């Protein structure tokens, strides 16, 4: 079990998601921005290692406009050495990496142009993970998409489009239950027809479930992950008090988090904290489960 946080480290002054307006695009501007983003990502990963945070979600904005037609720069070759160094650092330190494209990525859209743009964006995400030289435990998580007034037809459309994806995307893609449209059980139905692993989001399940209890649904979700996929990934958060249903909490509720880790026993999982204060909550969570035999794995335990 590894515990992590997504994209931004609030303790550092840099951001690995720096971008610029499309109107000011130039190859020089792109290269300068990517260089800074990769440097910041390096700083974040070193910070994480120092604090025993071995799970991290890389921002989708690492390479601005990478899937847009305006971007014809060969950033892959330009920064090949940077990606190789980052990937080596990740592998040596047994970190796990994920990515999560933005909500406008809709494989089941009714508009063919949106579907094609979504596929190109997924290809970009897969290319990042391949350039890092990461194995297939590095995943790209995606929501099923819209309902478009016909949930069943929209699920079938996702299944049909999934079958047309390029292999680099297929081998890394996982789907996630969401807080208003597709439940974990809906995702299981899609898995039955595609074999796609399911990333379980506990807060989304609390807000939008089919009535299944966590201890009932989690074993079925965990079983969708094959050996080459690694142990299941989980998104964890709690509800921010007084906010709309599904809004992530500002800071971790340690008692709730500990209870969640016990509720999913005996299953192991890597847990991404979708909590606003990021690394602060990750460090607190690690302290809360320091005696859990699943943490890091025995081979990574001090003294082993």
Buried (B, 14 or more C-beta within 10 A) or exposed (E): BBBBBBBBBEEBEBBBBBBBEEEEBEEEBBBEBBBBBBEBBBBBBEBBBEBBBBBBBBBBBBBBBBBBEEBEBEBBEBBEEBBEBBBEBBBEEEBBBBBBBEEEBBBBBBEEEBBEBBBBBBBBBBBBBBBBBBEEBBBBBBBBBBBBEEBEEBBBBBBEBBEEBEEBBBBBBBBBBBBEBBBBBBBBBBBEBBEBBBBBBBBBBBBBBEEBEBEEBBEBBBBBBEEEBBBBBBBBBBBBEEEEEBBBBEBBBBEBBBEBBEEBEEBBBBBBBBBBBBBBBBBBBBEBBEEBEBBBBEEEEEEE
